[in-house]
Amino acid sequence: MPEGPSIVILKEEVKSFRRKKIITVGGNTKIEKERMLNQTVIDFKSWGKHFLICFKSFTLKIHFLLFGSYRINERRELAPRLTLEFKNGEINFYSCSVKFIEEDLDTIYDWSADVMSEKWNSKKALQKLKEPSRRISLRCVTESNYFCRSRKYY
């Protein structure tokens, strides 16, 4: 199951598709995938176990759940949940949750709470731990609402 560092690795592996137009969409997802056809990818981001594909007016959130995976420029025998094809290659996502986000990502995600982010803020993390809470400290560290990606590292 991709999480933490492997999501950051995925973000690096797909950077060749940044600023590229999607020429074909496919897969068995129930979302309106055709919405991405002929759209240009503005950026790829990650937050915790969320892989984010940013377009001009919306974002696609991919969550890999327990058994999700992806392939770049190759396919598995299993039907993909979503395929995004570009002139220079393709990305295939398997066994994952796929949803559109309409809101500005900065209003949804606290980038400073992601220990893998360049915007990680340890002082802010300590402030979060000091907030009145009914949780014990270990639960705070493993709770992704406080610090995403910390679960595996306690």
C-alpha positions as CSV (number, residue, x, y, z in Angstrom):
1,M,0.0,0.0,0.0
2,P,1.6,3.3,-1.0
3,E,2.0,5.8,1.7
4,G,4.4,8.3,3.1
5,P,7.6,8.2,1.1
6,S,6.2,6.1,-1.7
7,I,3.6,8.8,-2.5
8,V,6.5,11.3,-2.7
9,I,8.4,8.9,-5.0
10,L,5.3,8.7,-7.2
11,K,5.1,12.5,-7.4
12,E,8.8,12.5,-8.6
13,E,8.1,9.7,-11.1
14,V,5.3,11.5,-12.8
15,K,6.9,14.9,-13.1
16,S,7.4,14.3,-16.9
17,F,3.6,14.6,-17.2
18,R,3.5,18.0,-15.5
19,R,2.2,20.7,-17.9
20,K,1.1,18.0,-20.4
21,K,-2.3,17.6,-21.9
22,I,-4.3,14.4,-21.2
23,I,-5.2,12.9,-24.6
24,T,-7.1,9.8,-23.4
25,V,-8.8,8.8,-20.2
26,G,-10.0,5.3,-19.3
27,G,-10.7,3.0,-16.4
28,N,-13.6,1.7,-14.5
29,T,-14.0,4.6,-12.1
30,K,-17.5,6.0,-11.6
31,I,-16.5,9.6,-11.6
32,E,-16.9,11.8,-14.7
33,K,-13.4,11.0,-16.0
34,E,-14.1,12.6,-19.4
35,R,-13.8,15.9,-17.5
36,M,-10.0,15.5,-17.6
37,L,-9.8,14.9,-21.4
38,N,-7.8,17.6,-23.1
39,Q,-7.0,19.2,-19.7
40,T,-3.4,20.1,-18.9
41,V,-1.9,18.9,-15.6
42,I,-0.8,22.0,-13.7
43,D,1.0,20.1,-10.9
44,F,1.2,17.0,-8.8
45,K,1.1,17.2,-5.0
46,S,0.9,14.8,-2.1
47,W,-0.5,15.0,1.4
48,G,-0.3,11.9,3.6
49,K,-1.8,9.1,1.5
50,H,-3.4,11.5,-0.9
51,F,-1.9,11.9,-4.4
52,L,-3.3,15.0,-6.0
53,I,-3.4,15.8,-9.7
54,C,-4.0,19.6,-10.1
55,F,-5.8,21.1,-13.0
56,K,-6.7,24.8,-13.6
57,S,-10.2,24.7,-12.0
58,F,-10.2,21.4,-10.0
59,T,-8.0,18.7,-8.5
60,L,-8.2,14.9,-8.7
61,K,-7.5,13.1,-5.4
62,I,-6.3,9.6,-5.5
63,H,-6.2,7.6,-2.3
64,F,-4.6,4.1,-2.6
65,L,-6.6,2.5,0.2
66,L,-5.1,-0.8,1.5
67,F,-4.1,-2.5,-1.8
68,G,-3.8,0.4,-4.3
69,S,-1.0,0.6,-6.8
70,Y,0.0,2.5,-9.9
71,R,2.0,1.8,-13.1
72,I,3.8,4.3,-15.3
73,N,4.0,3.4,-19.0
74,E,2.9,-0.1,-18.3
75,R,-0.2,-2.0,-17.4
76,R,-1.3,-4.9,-15.1
77,E,-3.7,-7.6,-16.2
78,L,-6.2,-6.1,-13.7
79,A,-8.5,-3.4,-15.1
80,P,-7.3,0.0,-14.0
81,R,-9.5,2.3,-11.9
82,L,-8.2,5.2,-13.9
83,T,-5.8,5.6,-16.9
84,L,-4.5,9.0,-17.9
85,E,-2.7,9.0,-21.3
86,F,-0.4,11.8,-22.5
87,K,1.7,12.1,-25.7
88,N,4.8,11.1,-23.7
89,G,3.3,8.2,-21.8
90,E,0.6,7.1,-19.4
91,I,-0.3,6.6,-15.7
92,N,-2.5,3.7,-14.5
93,F,-4.1,3.6,-11.1
94,Y,-5.4,0.4,-9.5
95,S,-7.6,-0.4,-6.5
96,C,-7.9,3.2,-5.4
97,S,-10.4,5.8,-4.5
98,V,-10.7,8.6,-7.1
99,K,-12.5,11.9,-6.3
100,F,-12.7,15.4,-7.6
101,I,-11.9,18.3,-5.3
102,E,-13.4,21.7,-6.3
103,E,-12.1,23.8,-3.5
104,D,-8.7,25.5,-3.2
105,L,-6.3,22.9,-1.8
106,D,-4.9,25.4,0.7
107,T,-8.3,25.6,2.4
108,I,-8.4,21.8,2.7
109,Y,-4.9,20.7,3.5
110,D,-2.5,22.0,6.1
111,W,0.8,21.4,4.2
112,S,2.8,22.2,7.4
113,A,1.3,19.0,9.0
114,D,2.9,16.7,6.4
115,V,6.3,15.5,7.7
116,M,7.3,14.7,4.1
117,S,6.5,18.3,2.9
118,E,9.0,21.1,2.3
119,K,6.5,23.2,4.3
120,W,6.7,20.9,7.4
121,N,6.7,23.1,10.5
122,S,7.9,21.4,13.7
123,K,7.0,24.4,15.9
124,K,3.4,24.3,14.6
125,A,3.4,20.5,15.2
126,L,4.3,21.1,18.9
127,Q,1.6,23.7,19.2
128,K,-0.9,21.1,17.9
129,L,0.2,18.7,20.5
130,K,-0.3,21.3,23.2
131,E,-3.9,22.0,22.1
132,P,-6.5,20.9,24.7
133,S,-7.4,17.4,23.6
134,R,-8.8,14.2,25.0
135,R,-6.3,12.1,23.1
136,I,-3.1,10.7,24.6
137,S,0.2,11.7,23.1
138,L,0.8,8.5,21.2
139,R,-2.6,8.7,19.6
140,C,-1.8,12.3,18.6
141,V,1.3,11.2,16.8
142,T,-0.5,8.4,14.9
143,E,-3.6,10.5,14.1
144,S,-3.2,11.8,10.6
145,N,-5.4,14.8,11.4
146,Y,-2.5,16.1,13.5
147,F,0.6,14.9,11.5
148,C,0.1,13.1,8.2
149,R,2.5,10.2,7.4
150,S,3.6,9.8,11.0
151,R,1.7,6.6,11.7
152,K,4.5,4.3,10.4
153,Y,7.3,6.1,12.3
154,Y,6.3,6.1,16.0
